[in-house]
Amino acid sequence: MTPLALAATGLVTAIGHGLEPTAAALRAGRDGLRPADFAGVTHGFIGRVEGVEAHALPASLAAFDCRNNRLADMALDQDGFRDAVAAAVSRHGPTRVAVVVGTSTSGVLSCEEAYRARDGQGALPAGFDYRHTQDLQSLAGFLRDALGLAGPAFTISTACASSARAMLDGAHLIEAGLADAVVAGGADSLCRLTLHGFASLELVSPAKCRPCDAARDGISVGEAAGFVLLERAAPGDGRIALLGAGASSDGYHMSSPRPDGAGGALAMRRALGAAGLAPADIDAVSLHGTGTRANDAAEDLAVATVFGPGMAAHATKGFTGHPMGSSGIVGAIIAALCLEQGFLPGSPRVETPDPAFQSRVVTRTETRTLRHVLANSLGFGGTNVSLVLGRR
């Protein structure tokens, strides 16, 4: 595929707003998890983004007001992202800048609140606006209006691989000549559906999650929003770029991973093929790394199948919690940050990596030069996406 520069990024997670706070937390091994305190849910720990409740959307975008779109708007404010998009519009025109984003639950919290506020006849409140809040297209529509764009705009919902898939499909739009630049990424915010849903599946850890640890016992639910501006990369321009992307859908089970990791391995091989790279060219793998026993084990098998034993691998959900559909963009931006600054973050609270794992789990921050990093996103239903990032 044509390499695409990450011309700008915007990221908010539980460990910080923007790149430098994120890098500082990663280097220091400082997580953003806290005891669950959201919407009456008190089981386990969550990665809650600070400031969402107080953040106000512009009056012109008031119809879109919901937690998910507030989170997205906060990400747009980071590291000059809005200005970079405005500059892309000046170069290419508003119809040539597309929006492709991913989410798993969109603004479902607004619907939850509306349902709880029904009147005696069961009618939802008159002010509830499904189209601009809960509807999956709400996120794409909000971003297009917030950034003054007029190109293609759509939302992808493929569970926890959604925002990684958005980067892949954004690359397709540029490759097909339908856009010259793409705002790609995603947002997923805390809601009762996610918190109670994972608890009902008995997948929530009572303590802070610790992906890849021998004693791991579940996830910590998080929230995040992140976006990248993708544009064609000129050879040798030095910017971090999306070099390749691959996807697969193994359809093994509604929620359990295929134990042998075959679907994840196929996505990784396709990403390497798209990048024109061999397994030996990859310096590290950013794992999806949820913290459940089955998911982490299957992903390790997939990594070993493609790269052999000993590949350096790390998982960041111990820092941020599991931000569902925004996992892919969080992983991609953190991978780009590691490439730019030359380090691999450790995996918080991993004292004893699972002895059955063939990957070399990074447990403490390592300073090293990186050429290429592969980032995985593996979702319910067997949907898998792998992204290869590096310098052009």
C-alpha positions in Angstrom: 0.0 0.0 0.0 1.0 3.6 -0.4 2.7 4.8 2.9 0.6 7.4 4.6 2.1 9.9 7.0 0.5 10.5 10.4 0.5 14.2 9.7 -1.1 15.0 13.0 -2.5 13.3 16.1 -5.0 14.0 18.8 -5.3 11.7 21.8 -7.1 11.7 25.2 -7.0 8.7 27.6 -7.0 8.1 31.3 -3.2 8.7 31.4 -3.3 12.2 29.8 -4.4 14.7 27.2 -2.0 14.8 24.3 1.4 13.2 23.4 3.7 14.6 26.1 1.6 13.7 29.1 1.0 10.3 27.5 4.8 9.7 27.0 5.6 10.8 30.5 3.1 8.4 32.0 4.3 5.5 29.8 8.0 6.1 30.6 7.2 6.4 34.4 5.0 3.3 34.4 2.1 5.5 35.8 -1.3 4.2 35.0 -4.6 6.0 35.0 -6.8 3.4 36.5 -9.0 4.1 39.6 -11.8 2.3 41.5 -15.0 2.1 39.4 -17.1 5.2 40.1 -19.3 5.6 37.1 -23.1 5.6 36.8 -23.5 3.6 39.9 -21.0 0.9 38.9 -18.5 0.1 41.6 -17.0 -3.2 40.6 -13.3 -3.3 39.5 -11.2 -0.4 38.2 -11.8 1.9 35.2 -9.8 4.2 33.0 -11.8 7.4 33.2 -10.8 10.5 31.2 -10.6 13.6 33.3 -12.7 16.7 32.3 -15.3 15.1 30.1 -18.2 16.2 32.3 -17.1 19.9 32.3 -16.2 20.0 28.6 -18.7 22.0 26.5 -19.3 21.7 22.8 -19.7 24.9 20.7 -23.3 26.1 20.5 -23.4 25.3 16.8 -22.8 21.6 17.7 -25.1 21.4 20.7 -27.3 18.8 19.0 -24.4 16.4 19.2 -23.8 16.8 22.9 -23.1 13.4 24.5 -20.2 11.9 26.4 -18.8 10.3 23.3 -18.7 13.4 21.2 -17.3 15.5 24.1 -14.5 13.0 24.4 -13.9 13.2 20.6 -13.9 17.0 20.8 -11.3 17.0 23.5 -9.0 14.9 21.3 -9.4 17.4 18.5 -7.9 20.0 20.9 -4.6 18.2 21.4 -1.2 18.8 19.8 -2.5 21.2 17.1 -4.8 18.6 15.5 -7.5 21.1 14.5 -5.0 23.4 12.8 -3.4 20.5 10.9 -6.8 19.6 9.5 -7.5 23.2 8.6 -4.2 23.3 6.7 -5.1 20.0 4.9 -8.4 21.6 3.9 -6.5 24.6 2.5 -4.3 22.3 0.5 -6.9 19.8 -0.8 -10.3 21.4 -0.4 -13.0 20.4 2.1 -14.5 17.8 -0.2 -11.2 15.9 -0.4 -10.7 15.4 3.3 -12.6 12.4 4.5 -13.6 11.1 8.0 -13.5 7.4 8.9 -13.9 6.6 12.5 -14.7 3.7 14.7 -16.8 3.2 17.9 -18.5 0.2 19.5 -21.1 2.0 21.6 -21.2 5.6 20.3 -23.4 7.8 22.6 -25.4 4.9 24.1 -25.0 6.6 27.6 -27.4 9.3 26.4 -30.0 6.6 25.5 -29.5 5.0 28.9 -30.2 8.2 30.6 -33.2 8.9 28.4 -34.6 5.5 29.1 -34.3 6.0 32.8 -36.1 9.3 32.5 -39.2 7.9 30.7 -42.6 9.3 31.7 -45.5 7.4 33.2 -46.5 6.2 29.7 -43.0 5.0 28.9 -42.2 7.8 26.4 -38.7 9.0 26.1 -37.9 12.6 27.0 -38.8 15.1 24.2 -35.2 16.4 24.1 -33.6 13.0 23.4 -31.9 13.2 20.0 -31.0 9.6 18.9 -29.6 10.6 15.6 -27.0 13.1 16.9 -26.0 11.1 20.0 -26.5 7.3 20.1 -26.6 6.6 16.4 -23.3 5.1 15.2 -23.0 7.8 12.5 -23.2 10.5 15.1 -19.4 10.4 15.7 -18.6 10.8 12.0 -21.2 13.5 11.5 -19.9 15.4 14.5 -16.3 15.3 13.3 -17.2 16.4 9.8 -19.2 19.4 11.2 -16.7 20.3 13.9 -13.8 20.3 11.4 -15.7 22.0 8.5 -15.3 19.0 6.1 -17.4 18.0 3.2 -15.8 14.7 2.1 -16.9 11.1 2.7 -17.7 10.5 6.3 -18.7 7.2 7.9 -18.4 5.2 11.1 -17.2 1.6 11.5 -18.3 -0.6 14.3 -16.3 -3.9 14.4 -16.1 -4.2 18.2 -12.6 -3.5 19.7 -11.0 -3.4 16.3 -13.2 -0.5 15.1 -10.7 2.4 15.1 -7.8 0.3 13.7 -10.2 -0.8 10.9 -11.0 2.9 10.4 -7.3 3.6 9.6 -7.3 0.7 7.1 -10.4 1.9 5.4 -9.2 5.5 5.4 -6.1 4.3 3.6 -8.4 2.6 1.1 -10.1 5.9 0.3 -6.8 7.6 -0.4 -5.6 4.6 -2.5 -8.8 4.7 -4.5 -8.5 8.4 -5.2 -11.6 9.3 -3.3 -9.7 11.5 -0.8 -6.4 13.2 -0.4 -6.4 13.2 3.4 -8.4 11.3 6.0 -9.2 12.0 9.6 -9.2 8.5 11.0 -9.5 7.1 14.5 -12.3 6.7 17.0 -13.9 7.3 20.4 -15.6 5.1 22.9 -16.8 6.4 26.3 -17.9 4.8 29.5 -21.5 3.6 29.8 -23.6 1.2 31.7 -23.9 -1.2 28.8 -20.1 -1.8 28.6 -19.5 -1.9 32.4 -22.4 -4.2 33.2 -21.9 -6.2 30.0 -18.3 -7.2 30.7 -19.1 -7.8 34.3 -21.9 -10.2 33.3 -19.3 -12.1 31.1 -17.2 -12.4 34.3 -14.3 -10.7 32.4 -13.7 -7.7 34.7 -10.8 -8.0 37.1 -11.5 -7.0 40.7 -8.0 -5.3 40.7 -6.2 -3.2 38.2 -5.7 -5.3 35.1 -2.3 -6.8 34.3 -2.2 -8.1 30.7 0.3 -11.0 30.0 0.9 -11.7 33.7 0.8 -15.3 34.9 -1.9 -14.3 37.4 -4.0 -12.1 35.1 -7.7 -12.3 35.8 -9.6 -9.9 33.5 -10.0 -6.4 32.1 -10.4 -2.9 33.4 -12.8 -1.0 31.2 -11.6 2.4 29.9 -12.5 5.2 27.6 -10.5 7.2 25.1 -10.6 9.2 21.8 -7.9 9.5 19.3 -7.5 10.7 15.7 -4.7 10.8 13.1 -4.6 12.8 9.9 -3.5 10.5 7.1 -1.8 11.9 4.0 0.5 10.5 1.3 4.0 10.4 2.6 6.9 11.6 0.5 9.9 9.2 0.5 12.5 10.3 3.1 10.3 13.0 4.7 11.1 11.5 8.1 7.6 11.4 9.4 6.1 8.4 11.1 3.8 6.7 8.6 1.2 3.9 8.3 3.2 1.5 6.1 0.8 -1.4 6.0 -2.5 -2.7 7.3 -4.2 -6.1 7.3 -7.5 -7.5 8.5 -9.2 -10.9 9.0 -12.4 -12.2 10.3 -12.3 -15.7 11.7 -15.8 -15.8 13.1 -14.8 -18.3 15.7 -17.2 -17.3 18.5 -19.3 -14.3 19.5 -16.9 -13.3 22.3 -14.2 -15.9 22.7 -11.0 -15.8 20.7 -9.9 -18.6 18.4 -7.5 -20.5 20.7 -4.8 -21.0 18.1 -4.7 -17.3 17.1 -5.0 -18.1 13.4 -7.1 -15.1 12.7 -4.7 -12.7 14.4 -1.8 -14.3 12.6 -3.5 -13.8 9.2 -4.1 -10.1 9.9 -0.4 -9.7 10.9 0.8 -11.4 7.7 -1.5 -9.3 5.6 -0.2 -6.1 7.2 3.4 -7.2 6.6 2.6 -8.0 3.0 0.9 -4.6 2.5 4.0 -2.9 4.0 6.4 -5.0 1.9 8.2 -6.1 5.1 9.4 -9.4 6.5 8.8 -10.5 10.0 12.5 -9.8 10.8 11.9 -6.1 10.0 9.5 -5.6 13.0 11.2 -4.5 16.2 8.2 -4.9 18.5 4.6 -5.8 18.7 2.0 -3.6 20.5 -0.4 -6.3 21.8 -4.1 -5.9 22.0 -3.5 -7.4 25.4 -6.8 -7.2 27.3 -5.8 -9.0 30.4 -8.1 -12.0 30.1 -6.5 -15.4 30.1 -7.9 -16.6 26.8 -7.3 -13.5 24.8 -3.7 -12.9 25.8 -2.8 -16.6 25.3 -4.3 -16.7 21.8 -2.6 -13.5 20.8 0.8 -14.7 22.0 0.3 -17.8 19.9 -0.5 -15.6 16.9 2.6 -13.5 17.4 4.8 -16.6 17.8 3.3 -18.1 14.6 4.3 -15.0 12.6 7.5 -13.9 14.3 8.8 -17.0 16.1 9.7 -16.9 19.8 11.3 -14.0 21.5 9.5 -11.1 19.8 9.4 -8.0 22.1 5.8 -7.3 23.0 4.1 -4.9 25.3 0.5 -4.2 26.3 -0.8 -0.7 27.3 -4.2 -1.4 28.6 -2.7 -1.7 32.1 -2.2 2.1 31.7 -5.4 3.2 30.1 -7.9 0.4 30.7 -9.6 -1.2 27.7 -11.1 1.6 25.7 -13.1 -0.7 23.5 -13.6 0.6 19.9 -10.9 3.2 20.4 -8.3 0.6 21.3 -6.8 0.5 17.8 -6.2 4.2 17.5 -4.8 4.4 21.0 -2.4 1.6 20.2 -1.4 3.2 16.9 -0.7 6.6 18.3 1.3 5.1 21.2 3.3 3.0 18.7 4.0 6.2 16.7 5.1 8.0 19.9 7.5 5.1 20.7 8.9 5.2 17.3 9.4 9.0 17.5 11.0 9.0 20.9 12.8 5.6 20.9 11.4 3.7 23.7 9.1 0.7 24.6 6.8 1.1 27.6 6.6 -1.7 30.1 3.4 -3.5 31.0 2.2 -2.3 34.4 2.0 -4.7 37.2 3.4 -7.6 35.2 5.8 -9.1 37.7 5.8 -12.7 36.3 5.0 -12.9 32.6 3.0 -16.0 31.7 5.6 -18.8 31.5 3.7 -20.4 28.6 4.2 -17.2 26.4 6.7 -17.4 23.6 6.9 -13.6 23.2 9.3 -11.6 25.3 6.9 -9.4 27.4 8.4 -6.0 28.1 7.9 -5.4 31.8 9.9 -2.2 32.3 10.5 0.8 30.0 13.3 0.1 27.5 15.1 2.9 25.6 16.0 1.7 22.1 15.9 2.7 18.5 12.8 1.3 16.7 12.4 1.0 12.9 9.0 -0.6 12.7 6.3 -1.5 15.2 3.2 -3.7 14.5 0.1 -2.9 16.5 -2.8 -5.4 17.0 -6.5 -4.9 17.6 -8.6 -8.0 18.1 -12.3 -7.7 18.6 -15.4 -9.8 19.5 -16.7 -12.0 16.7 -13.2 -12.8 15.5 -12.5 -9.4 13.8 -8.7 -8.7 13.7 -6.7 -5.7 12.4 -2.9 -5.2 12.4 -1.2 -2.0 11.6 2.5 -1.5 10.7 4.0 1.8 11.5 7.5 3.2 10.8 9.4 5.9 9.0 8.9 6.2 5.2 
